[in-house]
Amino acid sequence: MDAKHYEPERLKTAGDGAAVAISEASVWTVSASMRDGLSRWVVAATALFHLLPIILWLWYLHAIVRPAPPVFAVTLVREPPKSPAKPTPAEAAKIAPRESGAEEKTEAKKTDEPPKPALPRAASMAERAAKPAPSAEPPPVAIPAPKVLSLKLPDRGGNAARDMSGDPYLNHLLTAIEGNRVYPPAAEFGEAAQKLVVYSVVVEPTGQISTMTLIVPSGHPRIDEAARQMITATAPFPHLPADYPQFRTSITIGIPIYPRG
């Protein structure tokens, strides 16, 4: 038999002794409604319990927020300028303008003439003689141009070409630079047997090199660097000879660079 349709009846005695019939289905319905109502209250109480800290925190923030200070409009008031004090009767009598009468006449003085400018006095011969004559400025000292020399090291298997044959100083430099020869790898030359590199150096009287400029590169950085190392390895040069300019001398050095062997 279906439980929903099985409704056994019970008798309940009321206060007046009457019997009332109550079915089990009605009891189950009342219990379910009470459980649903109780669960709703539990959910509401739980939500309120979780929201309570947030409400308290918002109330605390509202309590500590200070209201903005009131803004007052300020109007600058300038003191009005003081009116000039009126002169006393005694002062007014002193500064009162004079009025000419019917018989009084005013005339400008005819003797007032502008002073004539004083003419410059000619200097006497004694003053001219006592005055020193302006000293003449010394002429500027002409700086001689640097002496330009050229030097070329010998080609591979050849002799050195000099523009000053027999110059002991240049011959000494040629031998010293050649003694510091650097041989780059043969792969740097390709099909060429050698490459010419030309540097211009400015030599001080003490033999120190002040500047060195590459004026004819070979097109290969390692070959140009080999020629530069040959010159710097020779520096400092010997002191300049007495017949050379004793302030600077420019020397153009041509160095043929070739591989070893």
C-alpha positions as CSV (number, residue, x, y, z in Angstrom):
1,M,0.0,0.0,0.0
2,D,1.3,3.6,-0.8
3,A,2.6,5.5,2.2
4,K,1.1,8.7,1.0
5,H,-2.5,7.3,1.0
6,Y,-2.1,5.4,4.2
7,E,-3.4,7.8,6.8
8,P,-4.3,6.0,10.1
9,E,-6.3,8.2,12.3
10,R,-5.7,8.9,16.0
11,L,-7.9,10.4,18.6
12,K,-6.8,13.4,20.7
13,T,-8.8,14.5,23.6
14,A,-9.3,18.3,23.7
15,G,-9.8,20.3,26.7
16,D,-13.5,19.9,26.6
17,G,-13.2,16.1,26.4
18,A,-14.0,15.9,22.6
19,A,-12.0,13.6,20.4
20,V,-10.2,15.0,17.4
21,A,-8.8,12.8,14.5
22,I,-5.2,13.7,13.4
23,S,-3.6,11.9,10.5
24,E,0.2,11.1,10.3
25,A,0.4,12.9,7.0
26,S,-0.6,16.2,8.6
27,V,2.1,15.7,11.3
28,W,4.8,15.1,8.6
29,T,3.6,18.3,6.8
30,V,3.9,20.4,9.9
31,S,7.4,19.0,10.7
32,A,8.7,19.8,7.2
33,S,7.4,23.3,7.3
34,M,9.0,23.9,10.7
35,R,12.4,22.5,9.4
36,D,12.2,24.8,6.3
37,G,11.5,27.8,8.4
38,L,14.3,26.9,10.9
39,S,16.8,26.5,8.0
40,R,15.9,29.9,6.7
41,W,16.5,31.5,10.0
42,V,19.8,29.7,10.3
43,V,21.0,31.0,6.9
44,A,19.9,34.6,7.7
45,A,21.7,34.5,11.1
46,T,24.9,33.1,9.4
47,A,24.8,35.9,6.8
48,L,24.2,38.5,9.4
49,F,27.1,37.1,11.5
50,H,29.5,37.4,8.4
51,L,28.2,40.9,7.5
52,L,28.6,42.3,11.0
53,P,32.4,42.9,10.9
54,I,32.0,44.7,7.5
55,I,29.3,46.9,9.0
56,L,31.4,47.7,12.0
57,W,34.4,48.5,9.8
58,L,32.4,50.9,7.6
59,W,31.0,52.6,10.7
60,Y,34.6,53.0,12.1
61,L,35.8,54.5,8.8
62,H,32.9,56.9,8.8
63,A,33.7,57.9,12.4
64,I,37.4,58.6,11.8
65,V,36.9,60.6,8.6
66,R,37.4,64.2,9.4
67,P,35.2,66.7,7.7
68,A,37.0,69.1,5.4
69,P,37.9,72.5,6.9
70,P,35.5,75.2,6.0
71,V,36.6,77.6,3.2
72,F,36.4,81.2,4.1
73,A,36.3,83.9,1.4
74,V,39.0,86.6,2.1
75,T,38.6,90.0,0.6
76,L,41.6,92.3,0.6
77,V,40.8,95.9,1.6
78,R,43.3,98.6,0.7
79,E,43.6,101.7,2.8
80,P,42.5,104.7,0.7
81,P,45.3,107.1,-0.1
82,K,45.7,109.9,2.3
83,S,44.8,113.3,1.0
84,P,47.5,115.9,1.2
85,A,47.3,117.9,4.4
86,K,46.0,121.4,3.9
87,P,48.6,124.1,4.7
88,T,47.9,126.2,7.8
89,P,47.0,129.9,7.3
90,A,50.6,131.0,8.2
91,E,52.1,128.6,5.6
92,A,49.6,129.7,3.0
93,A,50.5,133.3,3.5
94,K,54.2,132.4,3.0
95,I,53.7,130.5,-0.3
96,A,51.0,132.7,-1.8
97,P,51.9,133.8,-5.3
98,R,52.8,137.4,-5.8
99,E,50.4,139.3,-8.0
100,S,51.6,142.4,-9.8
101,G,49.6,145.5,-9.4
102,A,48.4,147.9,-12.0
103,E,51.6,150.0,-11.7
104,E,54.1,147.1,-11.2
105,K,55.8,145.6,-14.2
106,T,58.1,142.6,-14.4
107,E,61.0,142.5,-16.8
108,A,63.5,139.8,-17.6
109,K,67.1,140.7,-16.9
110,K,68.9,141.5,-20.1
111,T,72.3,140.8,-18.6
112,D,71.6,137.1,-18.2
113,E,73.5,135.4,-21.1
114,P,74.6,131.8,-21.4
115,P,78.3,131.2,-20.6
116,K,80.5,130.8,-23.6
117,P,82.3,127.4,-23.9
118,A,86.0,127.6,-23.0
119,L,88.3,127.0,-26.0
120,P,90.9,124.3,-25.6
121,R,94.3,125.7,-24.7
122,A,97.0,124.9,-27.2
123,A,99.8,122.8,-25.6
124,S,103.1,124.6,-25.3
125,M,106.3,123.3,-26.8
126,A,107.6,122.4,-23.3
127,E,104.6,120.3,-22.6
128,R,104.9,118.5,-25.9
129,A,108.6,117.8,-25.2
130,A,107.8,116.5,-21.7
131,K,105.1,114.2,-22.9
132,P,106.6,110.8,-23.8
133,A,106.1,109.5,-27.3
134,P,103.9,106.4,-27.7
135,S,106.0,103.3,-27.7
136,A,105.9,101.2,-30.8
137,E,104.6,97.7,-30.3
138,P,107.1,95.0,-31.1
139,P,106.4,93.1,-34.3
140,P,105.0,89.6,-33.8
141,V,107.5,86.8,-33.8
142,A,107.2,84.7,-36.9
143,I,107.0,81.0,-36.1
144,P,108.9,79.1,-38.7
145,A,107.0,76.3,-40.5
146,P,108.0,72.8,-39.6
147,K,110.6,71.2,-41.7
148,V,109.1,68.4,-43.8
149,L,111.2,65.3,-44.5
150,S,110.3,62.1,-46.2
151,L,111.6,58.6,-45.7
152,K,110.8,55.3,-47.5
153,L,111.9,51.9,-46.3
154,P,113.1,49.5,-48.9
155,D,110.8,47.3,-50.9
156,R,110.9,43.5,-50.6
157,G,114.4,42.6,-51.7
158,G,115.2,46.2,-52.7
159,N,117.1,49.3,-51.5
160,A,115.7,52.3,-49.6
161,A,114.7,55.4,-51.6
162,R,115.7,58.6,-49.9
163,D,115.0,62.3,-50.8
164,M,118.0,63.4,-48.7
165,S,120.8,61.1,-49.7
166,G,123.5,60.6,-47.0
167,D,121.4,62.3,-44.2
168,P,122.7,60.5,-41.1
169,Y,119.6,61.2,-39.0
170,L,117.2,59.7,-41.7
171,N,119.6,56.8,-42.3
172,H,119.5,56.0,-38.6
173,L,115.7,56.1,-38.5
174,L,115.5,53.9,-41.6
175,T,117.7,51.3,-40.0
176,A,115.8,51.5,-36.6
177,I,112.3,51.2,-38.1
178,E,113.4,48.3,-40.4
179,G,114.8,46.5,-37.4
180,N,111.3,46.5,-35.8
181,R,109.6,45.1,-38.9
182,V,106.2,43.3,-38.4
183,Y,105.1,40.5,-40.8
184,P,101.3,40.1,-41.1
185,P,99.8,36.8,-42.3
186,A,100.1,36.1,-46.0
187,A,96.3,35.8,-46.2
188,E,96.0,39.5,-45.7
189,F,97.7,40.3,-49.0
190,G,95.7,38.2,-51.3
191,E,97.5,38.1,-54.7
192,A,99.6,41.2,-53.9
193,A,103.2,40.7,-53.0
194,Q,103.3,43.8,-50.7
195,K,101.3,46.8,-49.6
196,L,102.5,50.4,-49.1
197,V,101.5,52.3,-45.9
198,V,102.4,55.9,-45.4
199,Y,102.3,57.7,-42.0
200,S,103.1,61.4,-41.2
201,V,104.7,61.9,-37.8
202,V,105.6,65.2,-36.0
203,V,108.7,64.9,-33.9
204,E,109.6,67.2,-31.0
205,P,113.3,68.3,-30.5
206,T,113.6,65.7,-27.8
207,G,112.7,62.9,-30.3
208,Q,109.2,62.3,-28.8
209,I,106.4,61.8,-31.4
210,S,103.6,64.3,-30.7
211,T,101.2,63.2,-33.5
212,M,101.0,60.4,-36.0
213,T,98.6,60.4,-38.9
214,L,97.8,57.7,-41.5
215,I,97.8,59.5,-44.8
216,V,98.0,56.5,-47.3
217,P,96.2,53.4,-46.0
218,S,96.6,50.0,-47.5
219,G,93.0,49.0,-47.3
220,H,93.6,46.3,-44.8
221,P,93.5,47.3,-41.0
222,R,96.0,44.6,-40.0
223,I,98.6,45.8,-42.5
224,D,98.1,49.4,-41.4
225,E,98.5,48.4,-37.8
226,A,101.7,46.5,-38.6
227,A,103.3,49.7,-40.0
228,R,102.1,51.7,-37.0
229,Q,103.7,49.2,-34.6
230,M,107.0,49.5,-36.5
231,I,107.1,53.3,-35.9
232,T,105.9,53.2,-32.3
233,A,108.4,50.5,-31.4
234,T,111.2,52.8,-32.7
235,A,110.0,55.8,-30.6
236,P,111.3,57.9,-29.1
237,F,113.5,58.9,-32.0
238,P,117.0,60.4,-31.4
239,H,117.2,64.1,-30.6
240,L,116.9,66.3,-33.6
241,P,120.2,67.4,-35.1
242,A,121.4,71.0,-34.6
243,D,120.6,71.9,-38.2
244,Y,117.0,70.9,-37.8
245,P,114.3,73.3,-36.5
246,Q,114.4,72.9,-32.7
247,F,110.7,73.1,-32.1
248,R,109.2,70.4,-34.4
249,T,109.9,68.4,-37.6
250,S,107.4,66.6,-39.8
251,I,108.6,63.3,-41.3
252,T,106.6,61.3,-43.9
253,I,107.5,57.6,-43.6
254,G,106.6,55.2,-46.3
255,I,106.7,51.5,-45.2
256,P,106.2,48.6,-47.6
257,I,104.5,45.8,-45.7
258,Y,104.9,42.2,-46.9
259,P,104.6,38.7,-45.4
260,R,107.5,36.7,-44.1
261,G,109.5,34.6,-46.5
